[in-house]
């Protein structure tokens, strides 16, 4: 399988070549970077907040868990399932939600300075098709400041 690196605002992710940049297809003036699989069932979107100045935030797993809980609460997603945590140079917390007819996957990622909110939405009935590939794409994230050159490993 051929892997392609996507660069968006200096941030990078690696994805199988079947995943393409569909950001221009999103009907929003400030659309987040979006990947979708050719002939796929869902979309993976990245919203990035980069540290710029001042006291470094030192974002850890506890902060990311709080962000995830706040996001789920603010969107009325209810109880999450399939919760997971990864730590390496980039820490990740994630959960999945059954919202109406959709599966919504939510990941918060940080290298202690920068944060990414990553979401994946697909039809609930097709939920098993792409989630594993989404996880691999998210594990490859590199923030624009270059603080995390290695891939994450699951813990």
C-alpha positions as a printed Julia matrix, in Angstrom:
155×3 Matrix{Float64}:
   0.0    0.0    0.0
   1.43   3.35  -1.02
   1.45   6.1    1.66
   1.07   9.76   0.79
   2.0   12.66   3.07
  -0.51  15.51   3.29
   0.79  18.94   4.33
  -1.76  21.47   5.61
  -0.45  24.7    7.03
   2.87  23.06   7.87
   1.11  20.26   9.78
   1.45  16.8    8.27
  -0.27  13.44   8.26
   0.48  10.29   6.32
  -2.37   8.37   4.72
  -2.86   5.56   2.24
  -3.1    6.98  -1.27
  -6.79   6.06  -1.35
  -7.39   8.92   1.13
  -7.56  12.26  -0.65
  -7.76  15.9    0.39
 -11.42  16.91   0.04
 -11.2   20.21   1.93
 -12.41  22.17  -1.11
 -15.59  20.08  -1.16
 -16.58  21.17   2.37
 -19.25  23.85   2.28
 -17.67  26.26   4.74
 -15.63  29.43   4.35
 -13.09  28.26   6.94
 -13.27  24.53   6.3
 -10.88  22.39   8.32
  -8.42  20.14   6.51
 -10.5   17.14   5.41
  -9.55  13.71   4.12
 -11.93  11.16   2.65
 -11.31   7.81   1.1
 -12.01   7.51  -2.6
 -15.37   5.75  -2.78
 -15.4    5.83   1.03
 -18.12   6.22   3.61
 -16.92   9.05   5.88
 -14.78  12.14   6.32
 -11.84  12.83   8.64
 -11.37  16.49   9.64
  -8.46  18.17  11.43
  -8.75  21.42  13.4
  -5.36  22.58  14.68
  -4.44  25.12  17.36
  -0.71  25.91  17.28
   1.15  27.39  20.23
   2.52  30.79  19.27
   3.83  32.63  22.32
   3.7   33.05  26.06
   3.92  30.4   28.73
   3.98  26.94  27.21
   0.71  25.14  27.98
   2.17  21.67  28.8
  -0.97  19.88  27.64
  -1.14  16.33  28.99
  -3.51  13.36  28.85
  -5.68  14.79  31.65
  -6.16  18.03  29.68
  -7.01  16.08  26.52
  -9.56  13.93  28.39
 -11.18  17.09  29.72
 -11.29  18.6   26.21
 -12.87  15.42  24.86
 -15.51  15.37  27.6
 -16.28  19.07  27.04
 -16.59  18.54  23.28
 -18.92  15.56  23.67
 -21.03  17.46  26.19
 -21.23  20.62  24.05
 -22.36  18.58  21.02
 -24.83  16.46  23.01
 -23.09  13.23  21.98
 -23.94  11.31  25.14
 -21.76   8.49  26.47
 -18.73   7.56  24.44
 -17.52   4.03  23.81
 -14.32   2.48  22.5
 -12.28   5.0   24.51
  -8.55   4.87  23.86
  -5.37   6.66  24.88
  -1.97   6.7   23.16
   1.18   8.37  24.41
   4.52   9.04  22.79
   5.77  12.36  21.48
   2.15  13.09  20.72
  -0.53  12.14  23.21
  -3.98  11.13  21.97
  -7.31  10.51  23.66
 -10.25   9.26  21.65
 -13.8    8.01  21.9
 -16.59   7.04  19.54
 -20.22   8.1   19.73
 -23.49   6.85  18.26
 -25.37  10.01  17.3
 -28.61   9.46  15.4
 -27.73   7.55  12.22
 -24.01   8.39  12.51
 -20.81   7.16  14.06
 -18.75  10.09  15.28
 -15.13   9.46  16.18
 -13.34  12.17  18.16
  -9.62  12.43  18.87
  -7.7   15.12  20.75
  -3.95  15.11  20.05
  -1.15  17.19  21.57
   2.62  17.4   21.72
   2.27  19.42  24.97
   2.29  22.71  23.0
  -0.12  22.28  20.11
  -3.55  20.66  19.93
  -5.51  18.94  17.19
  -9.19  18.1   17.3
  -9.83  15.35  14.78
 -13.31  14.1   13.95
 -14.59  11.33  11.73
 -18.23  10.98  10.72
 -19.86   8.16   8.79
 -23.15   6.32   8.56
 -23.63   4.1   11.63
 -24.31   1.05   9.47
 -20.91   1.45   7.76
 -18.93   2.24  10.91
 -16.42  -0.62  10.66
 -15.13   0.26   7.21
 -12.56   3.02   7.81
 -11.95   3.6   11.53
  -8.72   1.57  11.69
  -7.25   3.57   8.81
  -8.34   6.8   10.53
  -6.42   5.71  13.64
  -3.26   5.13  11.59
  -3.6    8.52   9.89
  -4.05  10.26  13.24
  -1.05   8.46  14.73
   1.1   10.0   12.0
   0.3   13.63  12.85
   3.19  16.08  12.96
   2.57  19.62  14.09
   3.97  22.56  12.13
   6.71  23.33  14.64
   8.34  19.93  14.04
   8.41  18.83  17.68
   7.2   15.29  16.96
   9.03  13.65  14.08
   8.36  10.06  15.07
   5.13   8.15  14.7
   3.12   7.35  17.81
   2.79   3.85  19.16
  -0.27   2.52  20.95
   0.03   1.96  24.67
